[in-house]
Amino acid sequence: MPPVFPSRTAQRDSEAPAGQGRVAATVAVAVLGVFAVYLPINGVAAALNDIAASTAAGTAQLQWVSDAYVLPMAAAILSAGVFGDLHGRRRIFSLGLALTGVGGLVAALAGLLGGGAALPLLWSGQAMSGLGAGLLLPTTLALIAHAVPDADDRGRYIGLWAAGVAAGLAVGPLLSGGILEAGSGAWGWIFVPAATVSFATLTYGHLCLPESKSPEGRRPDWPGQITAALAMVGLIFGVIEGGSRGWTSVYTLASLAVGALALSAFLAVERRAAAPLMDLRLFASPAFATAAFASVVALFATVGFTFLFSLYLGDVHHYSALEIGVRLFLFAGVSAVANVPVGRLMRRVPPLALLSAGLALAAVAAFLFTQVGPGTGFFDLAWRLALFGVSVSLMLTSVTVVSVNAAPWDLAGMASATSTALRQFGGALSPAVLGSVYAGCLAGDGTPTSAFHAALFTVSGLLALGFLGCLVGLVAALRHTPPA
């Protein structure tokens, strides 16, 4: 059977390596970009109580403070890869940063208004930032892939990229908690740091980042882009509505039906497209198919754990926003630090093997959190958080490396966009799914601790399933590896 894509050795030999100075500048800009995007994701959670007090928002309205960011991000990710290949990755990256920064300022302005008028402006700012994040995220990986054509050398740089993701998730709640604890006045100030980083990175990237394109064989696939966006929005919106309105409500069923039909149409369109938005041949690679599944599982578990742990600390331990932020910083901070050695380790250990290890370790860590309770002290939480943080670094770094390296060099934008879209899909689903498990347990006369445990059993089981799937993919990938 002929290979799905040209060999990587031939690709490496045909590409001149970038200079170290350009590689360093590209990686620095990419890391700062993802840091700015992920900074407000967990940071907003720390301010929800303050937003509710200021605007009299209910639970459903507060949920849309986060979901207004997630939906446009998920809808834009696949198209971003095409736009970057056609119009220039630096250009699309810069546009994403500009939208993220302006959206943050709009959300910050909403905090000065107060009352019910603040919510629509806040949602608008979050949606604008989410759209910018969707354009930016896959472009950062494509920039790194272009600057570092050697697949064997790319792992350590993607490790730094993943460290930027983890650092944003770690610093966000700590920074927001500190701003709120300091009594700075309006909660809108929590959006200013991300906007500042966005504009600073935009300036730095414009000065030092070279432009790159891969226009050959690429053109806008509007039927694919429209059906992909509808599928993402329909499925995610349906799950969100299922968690808040019930799984048999008209809104839930209609949204899920639209998402399913759009997904079927997208797959049909992509099979026939001359220049597909997502080349389905990517999934013929066992490594890429395994990474695609693991991408969904990894971010579902990461975002879901953060969501559940925040609820648990507030409902059971009654911690302040800053105290919750400190503990989340420990979790994500360990992940950020571990990403660097994990990236280097990939030169000696197959990334798929590290991905399997990360999923297994995360399943164990999630299970260990089912043993905590109201009397669990800081240090008993700390070592569990550190263990989960190491597992997240293994998962997020290795799954990204596997996804990008499984595609040819000229399809790096498509591969990174597909991987990122699947990750965000998993991350968007987890609060709604796990929130339903948590709320259902409480409705059945369970305690917050038992509800936390029930939801974590779900996370642990899904991670174990991901581990088994990854082992199957690892065996299949080894069988498809041509002899040296």
C-alpha positions as CSV (number, residue, x, y, z in Angstrom):
1,M,0.0,0.0,0.0
2,P,1.5,3.4,-1.0
3,P,2.1,5.9,1.8
4,V,-0.7,8.4,2.4
5,F,1.8,11.3,2.2
6,P,5.3,11.8,0.9
7,S,8.0,10.7,3.3
8,R,9.2,13.0,6.0
9,T,12.8,12.3,5.2
10,A,12.4,13.7,1.7
11,Q,10.6,16.8,3.1
12,R,13.4,17.5,5.6
13,D,16.1,17.2,2.9
14,S,14.3,19.6,0.6
15,E,13.8,22.3,3.2
16,A,16.6,24.6,4.4
17,P,16.6,24.9,8.2
18,A,15.7,28.3,9.6
19,G,18.4,30.2,11.5
20,Q,18.4,29.9,15.2
21,G,17.6,33.5,15.7
22,R,14.5,33.3,13.6
23,V,13.4,30.0,15.3
24,A,13.8,31.6,18.7
25,A,11.8,34.7,17.7
26,T,9.0,32.6,16.1
27,V,8.7,30.3,19.1
28,A,8.7,33.3,21.5
29,V,5.9,35.0,19.6
30,A,3.9,31.7,19.4
31,V,4.3,31.1,23.2
32,L,3.3,34.6,24.1
33,G,0.3,34.3,21.7
34,V,-1.1,31.2,23.3
35,F,-0.4,32.6,26.7
36,A,-2.6,35.6,25.9
37,V,-5.3,33.3,24.6
38,Y,-5.4,31.0,27.6
39,L,-4.9,33.6,30.3
40,P,-8.6,34.6,30.5
41,I,-10.1,31.1,30.2
42,N,-9.6,30.1,33.8
43,G,-9.2,33.7,35.0
44,V,-12.9,34.5,34.1
45,A,-14.0,31.6,36.4
46,A,-12.5,33.4,39.4
47,A,-14.7,36.5,38.8
48,L,-18.1,34.9,38.2
49,N,-19.4,35.6,41.7
50,D,-18.4,39.3,41.3
51,I,-20.0,39.5,37.9
52,A,-23.2,37.9,39.3
53,A,-23.3,40.4,42.2
54,S,-22.8,43.3,39.8
55,T,-25.2,42.3,37.1
56,A,-27.8,40.1,39.0
57,A,-27.0,37.4,36.4
58,G,-28.4,33.9,36.8
59,T,-26.5,30.7,36.3
60,A,-27.4,30.3,32.6
61,Q,-26.3,33.9,31.9
62,L,-23.0,33.4,33.7
63,Q,-22.4,30.2,31.8
64,W,-22.5,32.3,28.6
65,V,-19.7,34.5,29.9
66,S,-17.4,31.5,29.2
67,D,-19.3,30.0,26.3
68,A,-19.4,33.2,24.3
69,Y,-15.6,32.8,24.2
70,V,-15.6,29.1,23.4
71,L,-18.1,29.0,20.5
72,P,-16.5,31.4,18.1
73,M,-13.1,30.0,18.9
74,A,-14.2,26.5,18.0
75,A,-16.0,27.7,14.8
76,A,-13.0,29.7,13.5
77,I,-10.2,27.2,14.1
78,L,-10.4,25.1,11.0
79,S,-10.8,28.1,8.7
80,A,-7.7,29.7,10.3
81,G,-5.5,27.0,8.9
82,V,-6.7,27.8,5.3
83,F,-6.5,31.6,5.8
84,G,-3.0,31.3,7.1
85,D,-1.8,29.1,4.2
86,L,-3.4,31.4,1.6
87,H,-2.9,34.9,3.0
88,G,0.1,34.5,5.3
89,R,0.4,33.0,8.8
90,R,1.9,36.1,10.3
91,R,-1.0,38.2,8.9
92,I,-3.7,35.8,10.4
93,F,-1.8,35.5,13.6
94,S,-1.7,39.3,13.9
95,L,-5.4,39.6,13.1
96,G,-6.2,37.1,15.8
97,L,-4.1,39.0,18.4
98,A,-5.7,42.3,17.5
99,L,-9.2,40.8,17.9
100,T,-8.3,39.2,21.2
101,G,-6.9,42.4,22.5
102,V,-9.8,44.6,21.4
103,G,-12.3,42.0,22.7
104,G,-10.5,42.1,26.1
105,L,-10.9,45.9,26.3
106,V,-14.6,45.6,25.4
107,A,-15.1,43.1,28.2
108,A,-13.1,45.3,30.6
109,L,-15.4,48.3,29.6
110,A,-18.4,46.1,30.5
111,G,-17.1,45.9,34.0
112,L,-17.4,49.7,34.4
113,L,-21.1,49.7,33.5
114,G,-22.6,47.3,36.0
115,G,-26.2,46.3,36.0
116,G,-27.9,44.3,33.3
117,A,-26.5,46.5,30.5
118,A,-23.0,45.1,31.2
119,L,-23.8,41.5,30.2
120,P,-24.5,42.0,26.4
121,L,-21.3,44.1,26.2
122,L,-19.3,41.4,28.1
123,W,-20.7,38.6,25.9
124,S,-19.7,40.7,22.8
125,G,-16.2,41.3,24.1
126,Q,-15.8,37.6,24.9
127,A,-17.1,36.6,21.5
128,M,-14.6,38.9,19.7
129,S,-11.7,37.6,21.8
130,G,-12.9,34.0,21.1
131,L,-12.9,34.7,17.4
132,G,-9.4,36.1,17.6
133,A,-8.3,33.0,19.6
134,G,-9.7,30.7,17.0
135,L,-7.7,32.4,14.3
136,L,-4.5,32.5,16.4
137,L,-4.2,29.1,17.9
138,P,-3.6,26.8,14.9
139,T,-1.5,29.6,13.3
140,T,1.0,29.5,16.2
141,L,1.6,25.8,15.6
142,A,1.9,26.3,11.8
143,L,4.5,29.0,12.4
144,I,6.6,26.7,14.5
145,A,6.2,23.8,12.0
146,H,7.4,26.1,9.2
147,A,10.3,27.5,11.2
148,V,11.4,23.9,12.3
149,P,10.9,21.5,9.4
150,D,12.8,18.7,11.1
151,A,10.1,16.6,12.8
152,D,12.7,15.1,15.3
153,D,13.8,18.6,16.5
154,R,10.3,20.1,16.6
155,G,9.2,18.3,19.9
156,R,11.1,20.5,22.3
157,Y,9.8,23.7,20.6
158,I,6.2,22.4,20.8
159,G,7.0,21.6,24.5
160,L,7.7,25.4,25.0
161,W,4.4,26.1,23.1
162,A,2.5,23.8,25.5
163,A,4.2,25.5,28.4
164,G,2.7,28.8,27.2
165,V,-0.7,27.1,27.2
166,A,-0.3,25.8,30.7
167,A,1.2,29.0,32.0
168,G,-1.9,31.0,30.8
169,L,-4.2,28.5,32.5
170,A,-2.1,28.7,35.7
171,V,-1.6,32.5,35.9
172,G,-5.1,33.4,34.8
173,P,-7.0,32.5,38.0
174,L,-4.1,33.7,40.2
175,L,-4.0,37.0,38.5
176,S,-7.8,37.5,38.6
177,G,-8.0,36.4,42.2
178,G,-5.3,38.9,43.1
179,I,-7.0,41.8,41.2
180,L,-10.3,41.0,42.9
181,E,-8.7,40.5,46.3
182,A,-7.0,43.9,46.0
183,G,-10.4,45.5,45.7
184,S,-9.5,47.3,42.5
185,G,-13.1,48.3,41.9
186,A,-14.8,46.8,38.8
187,W,-14.3,43.2,37.8
188,G,-13.5,44.3,34.2
189,W,-9.9,44.9,35.2
190,I,-9.3,41.1,35.1
191,F,-9.5,41.3,31.2
192,V,-6.8,44.0,31.0
193,P,-3.7,41.8,31.4
194,A,-4.7,39.5,28.5
195,A,-5.4,42.5,26.3
196,T,-2.0,44.1,27.2
197,V,-0.1,40.9,26.4
198,S,-2.0,40.6,23.1
199,F,-1.1,44.1,22.0
200,A,2.5,43.7,23.1
201,T,2.9,40.4,21.3
202,L,1.3,41.9,18.2
203,T,3.9,44.6,18.1
204,Y,6.8,42.2,18.8
205,G,5.6,39.7,16.1
206,H,5.1,42.5,13.5
207,L,8.8,43.5,14.0
208,C,10.5,40.1,14.1
209,L,8.2,37.5,12.6
210,P,8.8,36.5,8.9
211,E,5.8,35.9,6.7
212,S,5.1,32.3,5.5
213,K,2.5,30.8,3.2
214,S,1.6,27.5,1.6
215,P,-0.8,28.5,-1.1
216,E,-0.1,25.7,-3.5
217,G,-3.3,23.5,-3.8
218,R,-5.1,25.6,-1.2
219,R,-8.1,27.8,-1.8
220,P,-11.2,28.8,0.3
221,D,-13.5,25.8,0.8
222,W,-16.6,27.8,1.7
223,P,-19.0,24.8,1.8
224,G,-16.5,23.1,4.2
225,Q,-16.0,26.2,6.3
226,I,-19.8,26.8,6.7
227,T,-20.7,23.2,7.5
228,A,-17.7,22.8,9.9
229,A,-18.7,26.0,11.8
230,L,-22.4,24.9,11.9
231,A,-21.3,21.4,13.2
232,M,-19.1,22.8,15.9
233,V,-21.6,25.4,17.1
234,G,-24.6,23.1,16.8
235,L,-23.0,20.2,18.8
236,I,-21.4,22.4,21.4
237,F,-24.5,24.6,21.9
238,G,-26.7,21.5,22.1
239,V,-24.5,20.0,24.9
240,I,-24.5,23.4,26.7
241,E,-28.3,23.6,26.5
242,G,-28.6,19.9,27.5
243,G,-26.7,20.7,30.7
244,S,-28.9,23.7,31.5
245,R,-32.4,23.0,30.0
246,G,-32.4,19.2,30.0
247,W,-31.4,16.7,27.3
248,T,-35.0,16.3,26.0
249,S,-35.7,20.0,25.6
250,V,-36.6,21.4,22.1
251,Y,-33.5,23.7,22.1
252,T,-31.2,20.8,23.0
253,L,-32.6,18.3,20.4
254,A,-32.8,20.9,17.7
255,S,-29.2,22.1,18.2
256,L,-27.8,18.5,18.3
257,A,-29.8,17.7,15.2
258,V,-28.4,20.7,13.3
259,G,-24.9,19.8,14.5
260,A,-25.2,16.2,13.4
261,L,-26.6,17.1,10.0
262,A,-23.9,19.7,9.5
263,L,-21.2,17.2,10.4
264,S,-22.5,14.7,7.9
265,A,-22.6,17.4,5.3
266,F,-19.1,18.5,6.1
267,L,-17.7,15.0,5.7
268,A,-19.5,14.6,2.4
269,V,-18.2,17.9,1.1
270,E,-14.7,17.2,2.2
271,R,-14.6,13.9,0.4
272,R,-15.3,15.6,-2.9
273,A,-13.5,19.0,-2.4
274,A,-10.6,19.7,-4.7
275,A,-8.9,21.8,-2.0
276,P,-10.5,20.5,1.3
277,L,-10.6,22.4,4.5
278,M,-9.7,19.1,6.2
279,D,-8.0,16.5,4.2
280,L,-9.6,13.3,5.4
281,R,-6.6,11.3,4.3
282,L,-4.9,12.6,7.5
283,F,-7.0,10.1,9.5
284,A,-5.6,7.3,7.4
285,S,-2.5,7.8,9.4
286,P,-2.8,5.6,12.6
287,A,-0.7,8.2,14.5
288,F,-2.9,11.1,13.5
289,A,-6.2,9.3,14.1
290,T,-5.0,8.3,17.6
291,A,-3.9,11.8,18.3
292,A,-7.3,13.1,17.1
293,F,-9.1,11.0,19.6
294,A,-6.6,11.8,22.4
295,S,-6.9,15.5,21.7
296,V,-10.6,15.4,22.6
297,V,-10.0,13.3,25.7
298,A,-7.0,15.3,26.9
299,L,-8.6,18.8,27.0
300,F,-12.0,17.4,28.1
301,A,-10.1,16.0,31.2
302,T,-8.0,19.1,31.7
303,V,-10.8,21.7,31.4
304,G,-13.2,19.4,33.2
305,F,-10.9,18.9,36.1
306,T,-10.3,22.6,36.5
307,F,-14.0,23.3,36.4
308,L,-14.9,20.6,39.0
309,F,-12.0,21.4,41.3
310,S,-13.0,25.1,41.4
311,L,-16.6,24.1,42.3
312,Y,-15.4,21.7,44.9
313,L,-13.1,24.2,46.6
314,G,-15.8,26.9,46.7
315,D,-18.7,24.6,47.8
316,V,-16.8,22.4,50.3
317,H,-13.8,24.5,51.5
318,H,-15.4,27.9,50.9
319,Y,-12.2,29.3,49.6
320,S,-11.9,32.9,48.2
321,A,-11.1,33.5,44.5
322,L,-7.4,34.1,45.4
323,E,-7.2,30.8,47.4
324,I,-8.7,28.9,44.6
325,G,-6.3,30.6,42.2
326,V,-3.3,29.6,44.2
327,R,-4.3,25.9,44.0
328,L,-5.0,26.1,40.3
329,F,-1.7,27.8,39.8
330,L,0.0,24.8,41.5
331,F,-1.7,22.4,39.2
332,A,-1.1,24.3,35.9
333,G,2.3,25.7,37.1
334,V,3.7,22.2,37.5
335,S,2.4,21.4,34.0
336,A,4.1,24.5,32.5
337,V,7.4,23.6,34.1
338,A,7.2,19.9,33.1
339,N,6.5,20.8,29.4
340,V,10.1,21.8,28.8
341,P,11.8,18.5,29.8
342,V,8.9,16.5,28.2
343,G,9.6,18.3,24.9
344,R,13.2,17.3,25.1
345,L,12.4,13.7,26.1
346,M,10.6,13.3,22.7
347,R,13.9,13.1,20.9
348,R,14.5,9.8,22.7
349,V,11.0,8.4,23.4
350,P,8.3,8.1,20.7
351,P,5.6,10.8,21.2
352,L,2.8,8.2,21.0
353,A,4.4,6.3,23.9
354,L,4.5,9.5,26.0
355,L,0.9,10.2,25.1
356,S,-0.1,6.8,26.3
357,A,1.8,7.4,29.6
358,G,0.2,10.8,30.0
359,L,-3.3,9.4,29.6
360,A,-2.6,6.6,32.0
361,L,-1.1,8.9,34.6
362,A,-4.0,11.4,34.3
363,A,-6.5,8.5,34.8
364,V,-4.7,7.5,38.0
365,A,-4.5,11.2,39.2
366,A,-8.2,11.8,38.6
367,F,-9.1,8.6,40.5
368,L,-6.9,9.7,43.4
369,F,-8.9,12.9,43.7
370,T,-12.0,10.7,44.5
371,Q,-10.3,10.0,47.8
372,V,-10.3,13.6,49.0
373,G,-12.9,15.2,51.3
374,P,-13.6,18.2,53.5
375,G,-10.8,17.3,55.8
376,T,-8.1,17.0,53.1
377,G,-5.3,19.5,53.8
378,F,-3.2,21.6,51.5
379,F,-0.3,19.1,51.1
380,D,-2.6,16.1,50.4
381,L,-4.1,18.2,47.6
382,A,-0.8,19.5,46.5
383,W,0.9,16.2,45.6
384,R,-2.2,15.1,43.7
385,L,-2.3,18.4,41.8
386,A,1.4,18.0,40.9
387,L,0.8,14.5,39.6
388,F,-2.1,15.7,37.5
389,G,0.0,18.6,36.2
390,V,2.7,16.3,35.0
391,S,0.2,14.1,33.2
392,V,-1.3,17.2,31.5
393,S,2.2,18.2,30.2
394,L,2.7,14.7,28.8
395,M,-0.7,14.7,27.1
396,L,-0.8,18.2,25.6
397,T,2.8,18.3,24.4
398,S,2.9,14.8,22.9
399,V,-0.6,14.9,21.3
400,T,0.4,18.2,19.5
401,V,3.7,16.7,18.3
402,V,2.0,13.6,17.0
403,S,-0.6,15.6,15.2
404,V,1.7,18.0,13.5
405,N,4.4,15.4,12.7
406,A,1.9,12.9,11.2
407,A,1.2,15.4,8.3
408,P,3.5,16.6,5.6
409,W,5.3,19.9,6.1
410,D,3.1,21.8,3.6
411,L,-0.1,20.6,5.5
412,A,1.2,21.7,8.9
413,G,-1.5,24.4,9.1
414,M,-4.3,22.0,8.3
415,A,-3.0,19.4,10.8
416,S,-2.5,21.9,13.6
417,A,-6.0,23.4,12.9
418,T,-7.6,20.0,13.0
419,S,-5.9,19.0,16.2
420,T,-6.6,22.3,17.8
421,A,-10.3,22.2,16.8
422,L,-10.7,18.7,18.3
423,R,-9.0,19.8,21.5
424,Q,-11.3,22.8,21.8
425,F,-14.3,20.7,21.1
426,G,-13.4,18.4,24.0
427,G,-12.7,21.4,26.2
428,A,-16.0,23.1,25.3
429,L,-18.0,19.9,26.0
430,S,-16.5,19.1,29.5
431,P,-18.1,21.8,31.7
432,A,-21.6,21.0,30.3
433,V,-21.2,17.2,30.5
434,L,-19.5,17.2,33.9
435,G,-21.7,20.0,35.2
436,S,-24.7,17.8,34.5
437,V,-23.2,14.9,36.4
438,Y,-22.3,17.2,39.3
439,A,-25.8,18.8,39.4
440,G,-27.6,15.5,38.9
441,C,-25.8,14.0,41.9
442,L,-26.7,17.1,44.0
443,A,-30.3,16.8,42.9
444,G,-30.3,13.2,44.0
445,D,-29.5,14.3,47.6
446,G,-25.8,13.9,47.2
447,T,-23.3,16.1,48.9
448,P,-20.9,18.4,47.0
449,T,-18.1,16.0,47.8
450,S,-19.9,13.0,46.5
451,A,-20.9,15.0,43.4
452,F,-17.3,15.9,42.9
453,H,-16.3,12.2,43.2
454,A,-19.0,11.1,40.8
455,A,-17.9,13.5,38.1
456,L,-14.2,12.6,38.6
457,F,-15.1,8.9,38.1
458,T,-16.4,10.0,34.7
459,V,-13.2,11.8,33.9
460,S,-11.0,8.9,35.1
461,G,-13.0,6.4,33.0
462,L,-12.8,8.5,29.9
463,L,-9.0,8.9,30.3
464,A,-8.6,5.1,30.8
465,L,-10.6,4.6,27.5
466,G,-8.3,7.1,25.8
467,F,-5.2,5.2,27.1
468,L,-6.5,1.9,25.7
469,G,-7.2,3.6,22.3
470,C,-3.8,5.1,22.3
471,L,-2.2,1.7,22.9
472,V,-4.1,0.3,19.9
473,G,-3.0,3.3,17.8
474,L,0.6,2.9,19.0
475,V,0.7,-0.7,17.8
476,A,-1.0,0.2,14.5
477,A,1.5,3.1,14.0
478,L,4.5,0.7,14.6
479,R,3.1,-1.7,12.1
480,H,2.8,1.0,9.5
481,T,6.3,2.3,10.1
482,P,8.5,1.4,7.1
483,P,11.7,-0.4,7.8
484,A,14.9,1.7,8.1
